[in-house]
Amino acid sequence: MTLEEAKLKHEQLVRLIERYSKEYYVDDNPSVSDAEYDQKMEQLIALESEFPELVSITSPTQRIGGTILKGFKKIRHEIPMMSLGDVFNTDELTEWVKKVEKDLEERDVEFSLEMKIDGLSMSLIYEDGILQSCSTRGDGTIGEDVTVNVLTIPSIPTRIDAKGHIEIRGEVYMPKKSFLELNKEREKNGEPLFANARNAAAGSIRNLDSSIAKSRKLDAWWYYLENANQLGFKKHTDALNYVKSLGFKVNPETKAISGIDNILEYVAKYNKLRNSLEYDIDGIVLKVNDFSKYDILGYTAKTPKWAIAYKFPPEEVITKLEDIVFSVGRTGKITPNAVLDPVRVAGSLVSRATLHNEDFILEKDLKIGDYVTLRKAGDIIPEVVKVIKERRDGSEKDFKMIENCPDCGSKLERIEAIHYCLNPNCPSRIIESLIHYASKDAMDIEGMGEKVVEELFNQNYLTDIPSIYTLSKYRMDIINSDGWSYKSVDNLLNAIERSKANSLEKLLFGLGIKEVGSKMAKTLAKLFSNIDNLASKTVEDLLKVNDIGEVCANSIYNFFRNEKNINLINKLKEYNVNTTYLGSNLINENNFFFNKKVVLTGTLENYDRKEATRILEDLGAHVSGSVSKATDIVLAGENAGSKLTKAQNLNIYIMSEEEFKEKIKE
């Protein structure tokens, strides 16, 4: 057989096997027996053995897993994978629907209602029908290339009948049956059990051994065609029908609905049915069905305004409060925590819950030994709801707030409702600051999690943040410790070395400046370009920045006036830790839009809403969704509507698209 003949035969076999896979895994309607399917697969394997140049990552033979990766490559999403805003009860949902209808100035807007799958968000990219990559959501802008692992999911096509660029987004999940089988096997092998199916799915996809992902029997639902507009679709549900026709699994419970009563009826139905489904859901997603409305409604910094996630009311269970113990945070904050008789709630086993502070415990009238109701706020964070006082038998013990730090013994100080350990050398505070510095949203030092930090601190290899960068001198000592190998130590040291090259915003967040979260750190880095420039600013300078209030400004100012912090930063500079902003869009404070509050309304001819928002934010503007007296500029396109009218009534500066184009060039 010539190579050309082999190529033709290979193409025929691949198409046949892909068709059989779709019939079996997607349509649940196989046209051939398992034996016939296996026979075709054996023919393909034999052909690729004879002609190895025919093997590609999208071949059905590559779905069997077994590839061992050294790590995951990063993939930048062409269009950010935004998260959704949440509502937690039907009143909030009704209010959101009414707001959408008000903003669109129409009644009974049609929404697509879909299951909110409790899994791992995923993006698939196809070019001319061939799968190019599968990537996780990551931070929304940059995800991880997990193609090898996702290809082990048989319901995902590697080829589709479509030309050009196609991006499909959805959720990889572990069916309940697969989850139960997995935990049964792990229990049998003496391995720790997974807390819930979502964690198991995420761990499977992010495992460097693709045979692990294959063995976990994952599946996926696909819920969004990213470039639907360019492909000519007017409605989201039409785009989903197209996605389904290409061979993807689209959730059959999806339905287009208008009218708040009908929406609430759908929500109530699936709140009752959620436990009978073969997969976990934690709510319902609503999306405006008409794509033309998306730019009118717009976006916040993190979420689209044309979609929302309704989270089901949390499941409540009863358990016993066995004890109350205390933890020390990096700021010295003392947090009382409930030690609970382990109980399963919302899919995971819970044995601890935060009790926030002394006042919370006293208001709830909690006693050690009480039976309490427990739930997960937003199906994530365990919280004690109330005491079941009728179950008290007199053996319960009153709660008494501690007076000294449980770690260093220093006298605690109460500031408002919170108790603090103010000893800067408290071991717990140092450990927490190290964990925070190494965390993903901060310096992202892979392999430097809570347990590793505690171990290295207890062995005196870590003493403060700068000591992270001297860890290499203890390389052989750590290698000789239990649980470490040459590879694991070198991986950690390489991750530490890589962190030196991070952009300024990662460092600012990692330093743990009070009131400075990751978003504020990015704003400060963009505005001031390097840490010395930021450190030189007065409180008055900082107050000129949008979203910085007096408390935040004073916190930043005082941080850079503290001698210990100055020494810390100087040490980091000595170890060649980058202290400048590496982004491409440093903000020029002299540009027209700097620090202005801008509202976009109507349809722009040359920019979609996301692009115009990005341009404005890169120029230092604060983009808002509603007009108020505080608004500086309204950028008005065609069919601007009520926002333009309100701006005119408030005598706010109205800018045309033509003027916008000129101003951004200045």
Helices and strands as residue ranges (DSSP letters): H 3-21, I 22-26, H 34-50, G 52-54, G 60-64, E 74-76, E 86-87, H 90-104, E 110-117, E 120-127, E 130-136, E 142-144, H 147-150, E 165-173, H 176-188, H 197-205, H 210-215, E 219-225, H 236-245, E 255-258, H 260-273, G 274-276, E 281-288, G 291-293, H 294-297, E 307-311, E 317-328, E 333-345, E 348-354, H 358-364, E 367-368, E 371-377, E 381-387, G 389-391, E 397-398, E 413-415, E 418-420, H 427-438, H 450-458, G 466-474, H 475-479, H 486-499, H 504-510, H 518-528, H 531-535, H 539-543, H 550-559, H 563-574, E 597-601, H 609-618, E 622-624, E 633-636, H 642-649, E 653-655, H 657-663
